[in-house]
Amino acid sequence: MRWLGLTLVIVLLAGISTRGLEPSSRIFSFSQIKPGMKGIGKTVVSGNEIQTFEVTVVDVIDNVGVLNDHIVVRLDGAAIRRSGGVAAGMSGSPIYLNNKLAGALWGTWGFQVGAQPIALVRPIETMLTMVSALKKKASERLARRAFVPYGPLGTITLDGERKRIEIVSEPPREPRPDTIFVRPVATPLLVSGVRGRAVEWLRSGVSERSLRSVGSWLLPLRQEDFLEDIAQGLEERYEVRVRPTGLSGAAARAAYYQKDPIPIVEGGPVGVMLTEGDITLGAFGTVSYVEEDVVLAFGHWFFPAGETEFFLTEALILDTVEALDMPFKLGVSGRTVGAIFEDRWQGVGGLMEVQPRSFDVNLSVHDRDLKTTNRVRFRVAYYESTMPLLLLVSALETVDQTLNRVGPGTMVVRYTIQGDDLPQPLARTDVFASFSDIAVTGPLRVAQMLFLLARNEFQDARFTRIDVEIEVEKAVRALRVRELKTDKEKYKPGETVQYSVVLKPYRGEEQTVEGRLQLPERLDRSSLTLVAFGGPRRSERDNQEAPEFDSFDALVEALQNIPGNNELTVEFSGLADEELEEDDNSRKKLRHIEQLGEVVVYGEKALEIKIDLSKPEEPKPEEPEPKPEPKKKPCKYLFYCP
């Protein structure tokens, strides 16, 4: 459960009032509540049986503004004692005075010890302000980072003494008898189907060490934004507590969930889920108010997300767990019966019989060495702020459980992202290699692709399905560009350069790739650089900025055509525009890209080749042949010839 402060509520929720709400005979108005009144509360401690507990009004806090009012109550009864006090998950429990709905339980004093805990109740009028918004259901969805305010909340009279209420983040160093300290306690996010380091990433974000080890595999497009996003876990981002249940999503539902539907009724359990299926992540609370298809619950915010769409599910409470920091309800989500459209400071609200926006995720991981395969299927609620992180940790968990190790290897990832507003499905095959932790590389790349599409500045992709197939083997398949050679040292413009690239594999024999490129006809330089490199690293080598796109189609096309890590590129570097041909076919002759199968190509070699700009000598004009001398007549005299 979470705590609400005066100042922030006034700033964010000013102007919302209860005017215009239809009066109801079953609502007990806040203005009529007096200290000493007795009533009951309803909640589920185990299973789906609604139990009641006793409530005594201690005092009321009537602050400025409708949304800042609170009812202070003392609780008692078997349900409270069995839970070890007020448990997380009881938030939203309806409180009745004179058999009328007065509010919803939403908070408890921190650091208190005793069989009759004191708690806060949200007046029901405060929560009813969401009803009209739910019925209209705005189309725009907002995403905000949660903030829990600290400081004074108000004063009450307790056992004849005036007490100051103050929200703190940790126990005070010195006791103050005139002050009751309240600590923020979030309704825990229960996680099924995710364990180990995937849970830690979900809690605290991806560690710097992991990012340093695999950062070179990330795309340069909006890389800093993506790193900032996944480096922040849900606990820091939304100030919630992530608790793994030890259950495995669908298996837990099959083992513990009853076949008969569990009704969504006041005092009954309810689930607000981010995912459903083999991997489930969400929170369980109590229904506070039901009006036809409208459901209000929790009595406090979930993230808060404002206008959003989460899964509204049935819930089976297995039991209430006593914990040192705070008891909590351990539950299993059931059928999706509607959508949560409002996540506000005063509670969550949704509509039954409405399906929220979501997309399907199908993950398959195969270990080629162990010959084992794991498949995971689940749905993800359409909340853009959490989608990349949820996909990342789900894929990482599936890889870790399949490999059952952390270490080197080669990974081949085939993935397809589909969406109603994608110009075409984005389908790619990428190859990765690592000497330390191969499990992280592929999930990071797929999550970054989803991030780039989800956070684009043009339009909503309206994702419908993501299929990911991963194959891993222990052998590190990598080729390093060791040498670049050409058939001669000097060429004339327009001539063909025959090259050979020597590749050194990791612990294997060298291999050679040969090819040819044609020089431009318009060259006006004495030398030119020929470059051979592996993977999509041109922008990083040339210190170029990440490209900008002028349309959504251009972005999708660029992501589709990014060179893979298994590609060897040989090209002329640094040519000026005036040296290039206008014909695209001529430009293609200046670069050759070759895919080398399921192997990573890395490294770079450059070679300077000389250009012969000398012009051929003009032929000299031919000289006329000399005329032959006339033949002399033979002489018939012995000593004299005329």
LOTORNU-227968 format. One line per field, with one value per residue (C-alpha): residue number from 1; residue in three letters; x, y, z. Coordinates in steps of 0.001 Angstrom, whole numbers, plus 500000, padded with zeros to 6 digits. Each point is the difference from the previous one (the first is absolute). Layout:
LOTORNU-227968
resi = c(NUM ...)
resn = c(ALA ...)
px = c(X ...)
py = c(Y ...)
pz = c(Z ...)
END
This chain:
LOTORNU-227968
resi = c(1 2 3 4 5 6 7 8 9 10 11 12 13 14 15 16 17 18 19 20 21 22 23 24 25 26 27 28 29 30 31 32 33 34 35 36 37 38 39 40 41 42 43 44 45 46 47 48 49 50 51 52 53 54 55 56 57 58 59 60 61 62 63 64 65 66 67 68 69 70 71 72 73 74 75 76 77 78 79 80 81 82 83 84 85 86 87 88 89 90 91 92 93 94 95 96 97 98 99 100 101 102 103 104 105 106 107 108 109 110 111 112 113 114 115 116 117 118 119 120 121 122 123 124 125 126 127 128 129 130 131 132 133 134 135 136 137 138 139 140 141 142 143 144 145 146 147 148 149 150 151 152 153 154 155 156 157 158 159 160 161 162 163 164 165 166 167 168 169 170 171 172 173 174 175 176 177 178 179 180 181 182 183 184 185 186 187 188 189 190 191 192 193 194 195 196 197 198 199 200 201 202 203 204 205 206 207 208 209 210 211 212 213 214 215 216 217 218 219 220 221 222 223 224 225 226 227 228 229 230 231 232 233 234 235 236 237 238 239 240 241 242 243 244 245 246 247 248 249 250 251 252 253 254 255 256 257 258 259 260 261 262 263 264 265 266 267 268 269 270 271 272 273 274 275 276 277 278 279 280 281 282 283 284 285 286 287 288 289 290 291 292 293 294 295 296 297 298 299 300 301 302 303 304 305 306 307 308 309 310 311 312 313 314 315 316 317 318 319 320 321 322 323 324 325 326 327 328 329 330 331 332 333 334 335 336 337 338 339 340 341 342 343 344 345 346 347 348 349 350 351 352 353 354 355 356 357 358 359 360 361 362 363 364 365 366 367 368 369 370 371 372 373 374 375 376 377 378 379 380 381 382 383 384 385 386 387 388 389 390 391 392 393 394 395 396 397 398 399 400 401 402 403 404 405 406 407 408 409 410 411 412 413 414 415 416 417 418 419 420 421 422 423 424 425 426 427 428 429 430 431 432 433 434 435 436 437 438 439 440 441 442 443 444 445 446 447 448 449 450 451 452 453 454 455 456 457 458 459 460 461 462 463 464 465 466 467 468 469 470 471 472 473 474 475 476 477 478 479 480 481 482 483 484 485 486 487 488 489 490 491 492 493 494 495 496 497 498 499 500 501 502 503 504 505 506 507 508 509 510 511 512 513 514 515 516 517 518 519 520 521 522 523 524 525 526 527 528 529 530 531 532 533 534 535 536 537 538 539 540 541 542 543 544 545 546 547 548 549 550 551 552 553 554 555 556 557 558 559 560 561 562 563 564 565 566 567 568 569 570 571 572 573 574 575 576 577 578 579 580 581 582 583 584 585 586 587 588 589 590 591 592 593 594 595 596 597 598 599 600 601 602 603 604 605 606 607 608 609 610 611 612 613 614 615 616 617 618 619 620 621 622 623 624 625 626 627 628 629 630 631 632 633 634 635 636 637 638 639 640 641 642)
resn = c(MET ARG TRP LEU GLY LEU THR LEU VAL ILE VAL LEU LEU ALA GLY ILE SER THR ARG GLY LEU GLU PRO SER SER ARG ILE PHE SER PHE SER GLN ILE LYS PRO GLY MET LYS GLY ILE GLY LYS THR VAL VAL SER GLY ASN GLU ILE GLN THR PHE GLU VAL THR VAL VAL ASP VAL ILE ASP ASN VAL GLY VAL LEU ASN ASP HIS ILE VAL VAL ARG LEU ASP GLY ALA ALA ILE ARG ARG SER GLY GLY VAL ALA ALA GLY MET SER GLY SER PRO ILE TYR LEU ASN ASN LYS LEU ALA GLY ALA LEU TRP GLY THR TRP GLY PHE GLN VAL GLY ALA GLN PRO ILE ALA LEU VAL ARG PRO ILE GLU THR MET LEU THR MET VAL SER ALA LEU LYS LYS LYS ALA SER GLU ARG LEU ALA ARG ARG ALA PHE VAL PRO TYR GLY PRO LEU GLY THR ILE THR LEU ASP GLY GLU ARG LYS ARG ILE GLU ILE VAL SER GLU PRO PRO ARG GLU PRO ARG PRO ASP THR ILE PHE VAL ARG PRO VAL ALA THR PRO LEU LEU VAL SER GLY VAL ARG GLY ARG ALA VAL GLU TRP LEU ARG SER GLY VAL SER GLU ARG SER LEU ARG SER VAL GLY SER TRP LEU LEU PRO LEU ARG GLN GLU ASP PHE LEU GLU ASP ILE ALA GLN GLY LEU GLU GLU ARG TYR GLU VAL ARG VAL ARG PRO THR GLY LEU SER GLY ALA ALA ALA ARG ALA ALA TYR TYR GLN LYS ASP PRO ILE PRO ILE VAL GLU GLY GLY PRO VAL GLY VAL MET LEU THR GLU GLY ASP ILE THR LEU GLY ALA PHE GLY THR VAL SER TYR VAL GLU GLU ASP VAL VAL LEU ALA PHE GLY HIS TRP PHE PHE PRO ALA GLY GLU THR GLU PHE PHE LEU THR GLU ALA LEU ILE LEU ASP THR VAL GLU ALA LEU ASP MET PRO PHE LYS LEU GLY VAL SER GLY ARG THR VAL GLY ALA ILE PHE GLU ASP ARG TRP GLN GLY VAL GLY GLY LEU MET GLU VAL GLN PRO ARG SER PHE ASP VAL ASN LEU SER VAL HIS ASP ARG ASP LEU LYS THR THR ASN ARG VAL ARG PHE ARG VAL ALA TYR TYR GLU SER THR MET PRO LEU LEU LEU LEU VAL SER ALA LEU GLU THR VAL ASP GLN THR LEU ASN ARG VAL GLY PRO GLY THR MET VAL VAL ARG TYR THR ILE GLN GLY ASP ASP LEU PRO GLN PRO LEU ALA ARG THR ASP VAL PHE ALA SER PHE SER ASP ILE ALA VAL THR GLY PRO LEU ARG VAL ALA GLN MET LEU PHE LEU LEU ALA ARG ASN GLU PHE GLN ASP ALA ARG PHE THR ARG ILE ASP VAL GLU ILE GLU VAL GLU LYS ALA VAL ARG ALA LEU ARG VAL ARG GLU LEU LYS THR ASP LYS GLU LYS TYR LYS PRO GLY GLU THR VAL GLN TYR SER VAL VAL LEU LYS PRO TYR ARG GLY GLU GLU GLN THR VAL GLU GLY ARG LEU GLN LEU PRO GLU ARG LEU ASP ARG SER SER LEU THR LEU VAL ALA PHE GLY GLY PRO ARG ARG SER GLU ARG ASP ASN GLN GLU ALA PRO GLU PHE ASP SER PHE ASP ALA LEU VAL GLU ALA LEU GLN ASN ILE PRO GLY ASN ASN GLU LEU THR VAL GLU PHE SER GLY LEU ALA ASP GLU GLU LEU GLU GLU ASP ASP ASN SER ARG LYS LYS LEU ARG HIS ILE GLU GLN LEU GLY GLU VAL VAL VAL TYR GLY GLU LYS ALA LEU GLU ILE LYS ILE ASP LEU SER LYS PRO GLU GLU PRO LYS PRO GLU GLU PRO GLU PRO LYS PRO GLU PRO LYS LYS LYS PRO CYS LYS TYR LEU PHE TYR CYS PRO)
px = c(500000 501071 499681 498714 501328 498162 502138 500423 496331 498987 502371 499135 496316 498739 496718 498564 496886 497057 497485 497894 500056 496604 499053 499807 498061 502784 502741 500894 501193 503366 498406 497857 502868 500786 502576 498703 497827 500228 499688 501476 502474 500099 502988 501303 502768 500108 498193 497057 497919 499239 500566 499046 501945 499044 500629 499914 500393 502806 499882 499689 502535 498135 502664 499608 498482 497816 502834 502021 497489 500619 498275 502148 498709 500977 499621 499281 498737 501101 500847 502379 501632 500459 501659 502401 498547 499136 501474 500947 497182 497346 500176 496627 498079 496604 499133 496322 498440 496303 499896 501037 503260 502223 503376 502846 502867 503289 502751 501304 502341 503576 502035 496916 499643 496679 496913 497837 501851 499104 499415 498920 496798 499440 496514 497942 499072 503679 500062 496683 501626 501415 496612 499172 503495 499613 496708 501479 503372 502397 502113 503323 502206 502384 503129 501378 502626 498536 500980 499268 499900 501410 499191 497018 496562 497815 499064 497491 498769 501061 499073 499338 503307 500741 502412 501871 500174 503192 501038 503640 502181 501710 499532 500888 503294 498411 496496 497431 497007 497778 500525 498754 502383 498674 502196 499132 499224 499123 497688 502572 500325 499832 502025 499438 502140 503064 502870 503686 501692 496971 498149 502910 499898 496254 500561 503099 500593 502864 503310 502835 502259 497623 499633 503774 500463 497427 499691 501796 497096 497503 498953 501193 496405 498753 502384 500268 496217 499706 502789 498403 496661 501170 502450 497029 498003 496378 500800 501851 497764 496661 501016 498452 501260 500608 499446 500576 497391 501980 497080 500122 497297 497681 500959 498986 496665 499411 500881 498273 497332 496442 497954 496993 500184 500861 497585 501262 498167 500665 502358 501128 503475 501036 503142 501623 502492 502704 500352 498011 500934 503183 501508 497763 500756 497480 498412 497059 497661 496416 496947 498664 496983 498000 497395 498783 503229 502035 502518 501986 502745 503181 499178 503447 501963 501657 502909 498290 499587 497030 497965 501241 498973 500898 498418 497122 499949 498331 502281 500308 501730 502066 500785 501172 503737 501405 503201 502427 499455 496287 497582 498744 497443 501399 497675 499573 498453 496999 498043 500225 496538 500632 502453 501443 499732 500653 503041 499789 501142 496640 499762 499716 496886 498943 497201 498933 499201 502603 503271 503060 502474 502820 502332 501064 503574 501238 503512 501888 503562 501955 503340 501812 502447 497456 497287 497425 497316 497843 496933 498249 496811 498394 498172 501320 497747 500428 501950 502953 502092 500388 499787 503755 501079 497333 501041 503679 499637 497591 502417 502967 498140 499129 503616 501410 497610 500828 503800 500225 503369 501646 502891 501313 498267 498333 496363 497782 496835 497135 497223 496944 498145 496491 497641 496815 501706 503396 500475 501185 501081 503548 501755 503723 502616 502941 503069 501907 503081 501342 502943 498271 496176 498268 496506 499694 500850 496952 497352 501614 499853 496331 499058 501827 498104 496701 501147 500866 496640 497947 501644 500078 498906 497614 497171 498857 501080 497051 501982 498112 502619 503703 501582 503545 501945 503422 502611 503143 503146 503067 502526 501014 499664 501826 502236 502457 501051 503758 501287 498841 501892 499580 501288 502268 501065 499034 496799 498581 496544 497245 502143 498855 501710 500248 500301 500309 499111 501705 497755 501353 497411 499987 502157 499892 501670 500035 497683 500003 497170 500687 498143 500287 498985 500073 501636 498053 500818 500119 502811 502271 502272 503283 498812 496823 499233 498501 498364 498847 497961 497484 496526 498068 502700 500556 498403 502018 503277 499386 498634 496805 496802 497112 497812 496733 496849 497227 497291 498965 500439 503591 500758 498550 501914 503254 499501 499212 503172 502581 502984 500286 502928 500677 500692 503374 500075 502731 499728 501857 500051 499706 498937 498730 496566 501477 501981 496900 497784 496375 498960 499171 501368 503342 500031 499319 503184 501956 498895 499653 498145 500172 498158 502177 497339 499620 503225 500863 502446 501915 503033 501119 502888 500733 502328 501163 500107 501718 498189 501830 498728 502595 498536 501220 502568 498603 501416 502550 499116 501648 502935 499780 502264 503043 499836 502259 503049 499930 501935 503231 500566 502727 503396 501542 503437 502669 501393 497506 496194 498289)
py = c(500000 503561 503281 503270 503432 503295 502236 497719 499094 503673 500654 496951 499550 503521 500706 496484 500056 497770 502401 498338 496604 498423 499621 496391 498678 497545 502646 501358 503567 501073 503043 497734 497938 500629 498525 496968 498652 496242 497955 497117 499381 497217 498141 496572 498419 496641 498466 502095 500087 503571 500585 502983 501887 502675 503684 502891 503589 501739 503352 501644 502106 502715 501679 502578 498414 496946 497635 500717 498770 496842 497924 498611 496679 497280 496423 496771 496491 496519 500983 502718 497747 497163 502372 501300 503503 501923 498105 501350 498850 501102 503405 500808 498032 501734 501573 500223 502269 499588 497376 502624 500186 502655 499382 497626 498901 501129 500529 499097 501537 498906 498512 499284 496888 498786 497906 503002 501880 503501 500615 502626 499822 501847 501624 498378 503410 500429 496796 500707 502875 497364 498606 502598 499676 496245 500264 502377 498202 502498 498627 501622 498039 501721 498712 501683 499079 499434 502260 499370 503262 500232 502379 500928 498689 501445 499604 497761 499311 496531 498753 503585 501379 502065 498188 501300 497658 500106 497854 498834 497673 498328 499797 503233 500059 501583 499280 502803 499167 502581 498568 496865 498999 498454 498236 499512 496354 499030 497191 497420 498969 496220 498266 496430 498261 502241 499219 500637 502998 500728 500969 502212 501784 500425 501484 502107 500188 498604 500306 502130 496949 498123 502996 500450 496358 500088 503690 499579 497901 502824 502122 503634 501191 501740 497805 502373 500211 496217 499534 502539 498230 496472 501144 501024 497142 500057 500528 503248 501135 499444 499483 496549 496793 497122 496608 496701 497422 496903 498962 499576 502081 497651 497032 501983 500847 496387 498732 502587 501713 498708 499226 501939 503746 502194 502933 503572 501320 502569 498489 497302 499609 501528 499913 502819 498326 501165 496539 496791 496478 498049 503179 502105 503306 502084 500910 498721 502182 500265 501265 503185 500847 498403 501785 497967 499516 502604 498672 502103 498428 500428 503444 501129 500079 497043 501758 502617 499972 502349 498774 496561 496429 497118 496589 499960 496396 497705 498991 497062 500870 496993 501456 503117 499864 501521 501876 502037 503184 499525 497090 499496 497915 497218 499510 498501 501971 498476 500837 503442 501490 503601 502850 502531 503392 502340 499866 503059 501149 499085 496501 497899 499655 497866 498542 496374 498223 502127 498585 502222 500616 497483 497969 496357 498905 496562 499098 496861 499230 496938 498808 498237 498299 498641 499464 501694 502544 502293 501840 502855 501782 503009 503246 503455 502907 502957 502331 501379 500944 496391 497952 499910 499069 497293 498467 500156 498241 497408 499077 499978 497734 497544 499905 499563 497159 498252 500311 499516 501776 503374 500021 500280 498949 500941 501047 500150 502081 499993 502416 501566 503044 500512 502942 501274 503269 498613 500376 496376 497500 500654 496643 499561 497380 501133 498111 500731 498609 500539 498792 500755 500008 499002 499955 503794 500987 498889 501098 503449 500409 498942 502277 502914 499397 500105 503166 501760 499135 500713 503366 501298 503598 499350 497622 497067 496733 498174 496829 496738 497268 499374 496637 499281 496814 499671 497286 499855 497886 500068 500355 503599 500466 503219 501192 502861 502068 499377 501186 501796 499570 501115 498541 503015 503273 502544 500412 502381 501602 497620 496886 496945 499299 496332 499522 497205 500189 497609 499043 498433 497874 499487 496894 498848 500227 503185 500467 502448 501930 501400 502569 502949 503678 502500 503394 503146 501547 503535 499487 502995 498879 498214 497379 498411 497936 496530 498801 496549 499700 497752 500894 503321 502238 502598 502902 499288 499810 503224 501779 500743 500901 497551 500663 501866 498882 502065 497308 496841 497950 501241 498933 496518 499581 501060 497514 497275 500639 500531 497769 496900 498984 497118 502301 500922 503365 501132 503524 503103 502580 503766 500601 503510 500518 501320 496783 497810 499040 501066 496494 497822 496907 501742 500928 496389 498975 501944 497714 496263 498355 496266 497970 497287 497845 499415 501700 503449 502099 502690 502208 502303 500401 502880 500071 503027 499410 502357 501611 500572 503316 500341 500387 497730 501579 501227 498064 501932 500617 497500 501387 499404 497275 501357 499697 497315 501241 499249 496950 500606 498352 497453 501332 498426 501567 498455 503036 502707 500395 503219)
pz = c(500000 499420 501812 498672 500901 500110 497795 497010 499883 499919 497077 497896 500718 500546 498358 500363 502124 500811 498547 497382 501716 500435 503677 501150 502958 500749 500326 503457 499534 501393 501593 502199 501421 503680 502406 501862 497187 499515 496871 498073 497216 497419 498581 498975 502054 498234 497050 498841 503189 501039 503721 502110 502657 502527 499376 502468 498813 501880 498239 496589 498082 498116 497864 497266 496907 499669 499066 503154 502587 502021 502659 502836 501360 502464 498753 501854 499324 499005 496426 501222 502586 497497 497533 502614 499669 496865 497065 496609 497774 502478 498406 498555 502646 500242 503348 500989 502623 500792 497230 497435 498009 501588 498379 499176 502222 498501 502572 503416 502531 499566 502863 502155 502146 501371 499355 499091 497248 498930 496317 497476 497962 496727 499933 497261 498520 499123 497974 498289 498120 497622 498976 497359 498461 499847 498200 497429 499752 498528 497150 500869 502413 502397 501688 503116 502477 503421 502874 503647 501953 503488 502805 502199 499050 502757 503675 501781 503514 501190 503491 501072 498736 496893 497723 496999 496971 497982 497012 500144 497948 502981 503791 501838 501878 503073 501359 499856 502224 498321 496487 498305 497233 496836 497476 496314 499336 496432 499022 498873 496383 500123 497297 498801 497405 500496 502370 500573 498449 497808 503188 501043 496644 500417 503443 499493 496254 497943 501824 498645 499955 497701 497714 499761 499027 497190 499190 496660 498727 500396 497053 499983 499409 503175 501964 502946 500344 499971 502540 502304 499675 500825 502680 502152 501513 501087 503674 499341 497163 501741 503648 500218 501553 497572 501631 498137 500990 499069 497805 496232 498374 498137 502205 503080 498464 499023 503469 502166 497955 500279 496906 501249 499343 502980 500112 500066 503063 502704 502530 497563 498509 496673 497912 498032 497697 497580 498474 499942 498954 500730 501463 502225 501634 501891 503312 501983 501975 501108 498142 501567 497823 497204 497861 497034 497960 501927 502551 502480 502120 502074 501423 498785 496769 498299 498222 499372 496243 499621 497049 499078 499271 502329 500354 502499 501210 502447 502869 502338 503289 501045 503405 501797 500677 503173 499209 502097 498007 499299 499504 496458 498143 497833 497067 496555 497167 498302 496905 498480 500486 498973 499709 502444 498299 502961 502275 502223 503418 501537 498521 496884 497887 497113 497950 499895 496743 498166 498722 500539 497228 500099 497812 500033 500645 498946 501194 499020 501183 498825 501422 497141 502366 502508 497355 502242 499099 502139 498721 501761 499000 501621 499283 500823 500951 497668 502281 498028 503039 501142 496779 499106 503546 500305 496668 501004 503362 498576 497212 502397 502423 497210 498776 503518 500808 496723 500208 503771 499929 499517 497587 496424 496834 496732 499690 496919 500461 497522 500879 498428 501342 498642 500404 498417 499052 499036 496220 500051 502686 501185 499545 500695 500761 502131 501189 503221 501717 503484 502030 503332 499930 496766 501574 500136 496420 498028 502536 500131 496214 499743 502907 498338 496740 501910 501794 496724 498467 503141 500732 496438 499511 497121 500961 502112 498392 501637 500668 499701 500289 500596 499146 501182 499217 501633 499467 502123 499988 502224 497161 499278 496243 499167 497150 500411 496987 500081 496618 496849 496717 496364 496740 499344 501625 497343 497974 497471 500459 498879 500408 501975 503339 500889 503771 502526 503705 502401 502937 503193 501857 503738 500442 496400 496621 497980 497068 497115 498344 496529 497932 497662 500007 497155 500503 499006 496651 501422 502482 500465 502840 500318 502501 501340 503120 499760 503249 501134 503217 501706 501285 500027 501437 497297 501882 503125 498085 498106 503123 498164 501820 499948 496965 500256 498196 498489 500058 501809 496821 499673 503575 499484 496736 501690 502854 497505 497980 502758 499163 502143 502185 497600 497053 498525 498239 497617 498584 498864 502777 499933 496411 499232 498437 496781 499607 500209 497114 500051 499023 503060 498281 499600 503677 501002 498207 502624 502860 500432 502920 500579 502641 501505 501670 503736 500964 501330 497982 501872 499654 497206 497584 497629 497020 498008 496282 497582 497083 496724 498670 497209 496555 497169 497605 496676 496993 497864 496321 497684 497873 496216 498711 498040 496240 498637 498018 496279 499029 498108 496718 499997 498850 496976 500385 502132 501805 499351 500298 499051)
END
